[in-house]
């Protein structure tokens, strides 16, 4: 299973900066104030979001994925041999 589909293969932990004991309130207030509003969530709040300078939108990438298209190669590359 993949990370996003769940399952028992992964343990998922989410620790936003405000819940991390190693990050002090002073650090949080100074550094969060220096970031662009849209990037605060990405940097400190465990959020994955699009940025204005993204080449492709999330929707465009999702629309490009299809289970109907067959893979170009039938066998996965053997990472231990460098693909040879």
Secondary structure, 3 states (H helix, E strand, C coil): CCCCCCCCCCCCCCCCHHHCCCCCHHHHHHHHHHCCHHHHHHHHCCCCCCCCCCCCCHHHHHHHCCCCCCCCCCCCCCHHHCCC
